[in-house]
Amino acid sequence: MKKTVNEQRQLLLDYGLKMLADGLTTGTGGNLSVALRSEGVIAITPSGIDYDKIKLDDISLINFDGLHIAGEKPSSEWQLHLKLYNLRPEIDAVVHTHSRFATTLALLHEPLPACHYLIGVAGCKEIRVAPYATFGTEELAAKTAAALGPNDRCILMANHGLIAVGKNLTSAYDTALYIEEVAELYHRATAIGKPVILSDLEMEQALLRFQDYGRNRKPTTRQ
């Protein structure tokens, strides 16, 4: 167990630094977690420590009842992470960012529409906005988890930021990164004119393509 847990703790350290480098947050903002379901624990970044100063043993461990087991005090949003894991048993990673362009839309309470097919990485046709609640509260956890669709992998949090989920930390992080890119493109396009939004049919086709995107498949050979 120790080796597995420490491997995931190291992954959180690595992605915390990556989140800073990619401009998805600043200071101690945002948080990351992974669920080790077979071990009955969740590893989550600690509260109030700069990402470049977090040590392996600082990464907090809580169980699926929210009991703090080891490490420093967990992120203030641990209740949100816990709620998502308990509601969505197919996900094993949560990434919460304060990325600028996605958060700009969250401040306006405006969803991110399908201006680019990359929206499909989130498993939905637009990135909706969860209602506002005070950070670090059970109310925020409940409202955000309820607003996230059963198949959605990303949602904006009103006046707050963005949260992405996935089967592993890489997929959840990539979703957060791509959605921030689309949010920036949407912002730039609206500064020039009115972006053309993809139709439901066009997004349905894109979502189908994303179902096997990146999987190893032999190309069809013409006879």
N, C-alpha and C positions, 0 to 999 in steps of 0.2 A: 504493500500500500504506500509506504513512504516514498519509494522511488517514483511511482506513478503520480502521486500528489506533487512531489517536488518538480517533476517534469512539467506539470501543468502550471505550477507557480512560476517556473522560469519562462514559460510561454507568455504568461501575463506580463512579466517584466519586459520581455522583448517587444510585445505589442503595445505596451504603454509608451515606450520610447518611440516606437513607430508612429503612434497616434500623434505625438508631439511633432515629429519630423514631417509628417504629412499635413500638418496644420489643421487637424481635426479637433484640437482643443488647445488650451493654454494653461499654464500653472498646474493646479491640481484638479482642474475641471474634468468632467466625464468619469467613466468607470468601466471596468471590464470584468467578466467572470466566465468561468467554465464549470460545468456540472460533471462530477464524477459519480454517476448514478450507481454504478456497481459498488462504490465505496460509501455511498450515502452522504457525500459531502459536496459542497460548492466552494470553489476557490474564487475569491473576489479581491480586487485591489482595495487597499486600506483607505481610510478617510484622512484627508488633509495632509498627505505626504507627496511632495513633488515626485513625478515619475522617474526622474533621474537620480533620486535618492532612496527609492524603495529597494529594500533588500529581500532576498528570498524568504526569509522567515517572517518578514513583515506582511506578506500576502495572507489575508485573513481566510480562515476556514470556518464555515458554518454548516449545520446540517439542514435537512429539508423541513425542519420545524422552526428554523431561524435561530437555533442555539449556537452561540459563538464557541468554537472549539479551540482554535489556535490562531496565532498571528496577532497583528494589531487590530484595532477597532475597524470593522468593515465599513466600506463606503456608505455614505448616508442613504444611498438608493438601494441598499440590500433588500429591502422589502419588495421593490419593483422586480429585481432579478429573481427573487424567490417566487413571487407570484407568477411570473412568466414560465419558470421551470415547472411549477406545479400544474399550470394550465395547459402547457404545451410539452408533453412528454417526449416529443420527437426532436426537440432542440437541446443542445448541450453547450451553447455559448451565447452570451449577451454582450453587446457593445453599445455603450452610451457616449455620444459625443456632443460637443458644443460647436460643431463646425459652422463657419460663418454664413455660408449661403443657405444651407438648409435651415439654420436657426433664424435667418432673416425672414423666411416664409413663415416659420413658426410664430414669430412676433406679430405677423400680419394675420395669423390664423387662416392662412391660405394653403390649400393642398398643392403639392407639386404635380402638375398634370403630365400626361404622356407626350411631352415635347420631344422625347428621344426614346428609342426602343430600349435603352439601357435601364429604364424604369423596371423592365421585366426581371432584372436580377432580384428584385424584392418580391417576386411572385404575385404582383398585382398590377393594375392598370394606372394607378396613381398613388402617390404617397399622401395619405390622409393626415389629419391633425387631431391628436387626442386633446380632450379638454384640459384646461389649466387646473393645477392644484399646487399647493406649497411643496417645495422640494423636500425629499426625505420623509414623506408621510405615507401612511397607509392609504389615504385618499388618492394620492398621486399614483400609487401602485395599482389600485383598483381601477381607476379611470383609464389609465394607459393600457393596462392588460385587456380591459373590456373593449377598448377602441381598436385594438389590433385584431384584424380579421383572422380567422382560423388558419388561413394559408399564407397570410402576409408575413413578410420577413423584415418589414421596416415601417416606422411611423414617426411623424413629427410630434413633438411635445410642445403644446402651446406655451409661448413665452419662456422657452427652456432650451430645447435642443432636438436631438434625434436619437432613436434607439433602433438597433438592428439585432436580429436573432439568426441563429443558424445551427447546423449540425455540428459545427466545430468553430473554433475561434477564427480560422482563416476565412471561412465562408461568411461569417457574420461581419468580420472586419471589412472584407471586400465589398459587401453590400453597402455598408456605411460610406466607404470611400467612393464607390461609383455613384451613389445617390447624391453625395456632395458635389461630384463633378456635374451631374445633370442639373442640380440646383444652380450652380454657377452659370452653366450655359443658358438656363432659363432666365436668370437675372440679366445676363448680357443681351439676350435676344429681346427682352421686354424694354430694354433701354433704347433699342433701335426701332422696334416696331412690335407687331403682334405675332408671336410664334404660332406656327401651324401645329395643331395638336393631332396626334395620330388617332384614328378612329378605333372604336371597340374591336372591330374585325381585325384591323392591322395589329392591335396589341394582343389579341387572342392568338394570331399567327406567331407573333414574337414570343409569347409565353410558351407556346408549343416548342419552338426552337430551343428555348432555354432549358427545357426539360432534359435534353440530352446533350446540352452544350458542354464541350470539353471531354466528353466520354470517348473512349477509344472505340471507334467504329471503322470497319473496313469500307472504303468508298465503293459505290456501285459501279461495276464494270460494264460498259456498253458492249453488246455483242455485235 
